[in-house]
Amino acid sequence: MDFEIRHQPDLAFYRNAVKKATSKHRRTRILLECCVVIVAASLYGYLKSLGWVDKHTMYQFLLFLIIVPIFFVFIEWRLASVINSKSLPKWFAELDNKDVVCHFDDSGFFEESPTGTTRMVWRYVEKVMVFPEVLLLFISPLLFHAIPTSSLTEEQRDFIIRKVKENSGKVI
């Protein structure tokens, strides 16, 4: 199959795509934070029951239990600021309501926009996240191409998903 789509994304489209790309990682980070705090508190309780904890060690554990959540909150705040339109890279503004052309074929896809061109072979697409309004083709954990599903037919969307699966990519 060989097809081409044209779309004119606006800043809201890209901001929405970034939110969707980071939303799955957010749950993982929150779970990781909870696990670290629970393990540290459990370790502290165990060491205290053995009598190995003195006053100095207790203060170290309490400091750790305070600093770790603050660190994770800072990371969440930083990611939220990236999603904010003021923090989006300046080249997003260059794409605002400009034509973006995506050409898909059996070997990969080619994206041409006012900021440049990209040629990607299917084997380098690590995963595709499918949402009702956008397909996110991930090249690395935080680098992706956003394709609006309104520009795709059902057959074209299935073709993209099939090509990613055939080349060891994941579909989420």
N, C-alpha and C positions, 0 to 999 in steps of 0.2 A: 504494500500500500504506500502511496506517495501523495501527500497533501500539504497544503499551505493555509495558514490562518493569519488574519490581520486583526489587530485590536488596538484600541487607544486607551491604555490604562491611565487612571488618574492617581493622585497621591493617596486617596482613600483606599484604592485597590491594593497598593503596595503596603500600606500600613496594616490592612486586614491580613494580607499574606504573611507579614512578619509576626503578627499576633498568633496566627494559626500555627506557624512553624515553631514558635517558642512555647506554646501552651502545653504540649506533651512533656517537654523537658521540665516545666514548672512543677508538675506533680511529682516527678522523680526527685527534684531538689528538696521539696518539702518532706517527702518520705525519708530521704537521706538525712535531713536535719533531725527529724524525730528519732531515727535509729541511733544517730551519734549521741544525742542527749540521753536516750534510754540506756544505751550501753555504758556510757560514762557514769550515770547515776547508779546502775547496777554494780559496776566495778567498784565504785566508792563504797556502796553498802556491803559488798563482799569483803573488801579489805578492812572495813571498820569492824565487821564481825570477827575477823581474825585478830584484831587488835593491832594492825599494822599502820593505822592512820593516826598521826598526831595532829596537833592544831595547825601546823604549817601545811601539811598535805591537804587538810580539809579546805583551807583557803585556796589552794591551787585548783582543786576540783571545782569549787564554787566559781572561781574566776573562769575556768574553762566552760562551765555550764552557762555562764553569762555571755562570754565572748562568741561562742559558736553560733547561737541564734542571731546575735547582732551581725555577724559576718554574713549569714545567709540572707538576712533582711536587706543588707547592703547590696548583695548580688541581685536580689529581686528588684530592688529600686533601680539599679543600673540597667537591667534589661528593660524595665518599664520605660526608662528615659530614651532608650534606643527606639522603642515603638512610637514615641512621641514624634510628631511630624517635624518639629524643630530640630530633632537630632538625626533624622534620616539623612543619609548622605546627599550631598548637593546634586549628584547626578540624577536623583529621583525627580528633582524639579525640572531637569532637562527632558525627562520622559513624560511629564504631565500632559496628557491629551495629545501625544504625538504617536504616529503609527509605529507599531512594533510588528514585525513580520516573523513568523515561525514556520519553518519548513521541516516536515517530518518524513522520514523514509525508513527503509529496512536497516540502514546502517547507523542512523542516529538522528539528531535534529540540529538545525541551524537557526539561530535567532539573530535578527538584524534590527537594531534600534538606533536612534540618534546618538547614543553614547558609544556605540561600537557593535561588533559582531562576535558571535560565539558559535563554534562548531563543537558538538559533543557526541561521542559515540555511545551507544546504549550501555556498553559494559562499564562505563564510568558513572552511571547513574546508580547510586547506592540504594535509594528508596524513592517511592512516590507516595505522597500523602493525598488522599482523595477526599475532597470536601464538596458540598453541593455547588459552591460558586467558584472554586479554584482547584487546580491540580498543582501540587508542589513537587517538582523534580529535584531531588537532593543530589548534589555532586559531592558534598562533604556534610558533616553534621550541621553546619550553620550557613552553607552556601547552597542556594536553590534557585531554580527558574520557576516563575509563577505563570501558569497558563489559565486564563479564565475559561471555565467550562461553558459559558454562554457562547463562546466562539467555536465550540466543538460539537460534532454530532456524536451520538451514542457509539457508533462504529469507530470513530476516530479516537474517542476516549478509551474504548476497549483495546484498540491497537496499541496505544501508548502504554497502558497497563500491562498488556501481554508482552511487549518488547522488554519492559523492565524486568518482569518475572523471568523471561527466557534468558536473561543475562545476569542471573543471580541477584537481582535487586529485590527488595521487600516492598510489599504493598501494605500501606497502613490506612 
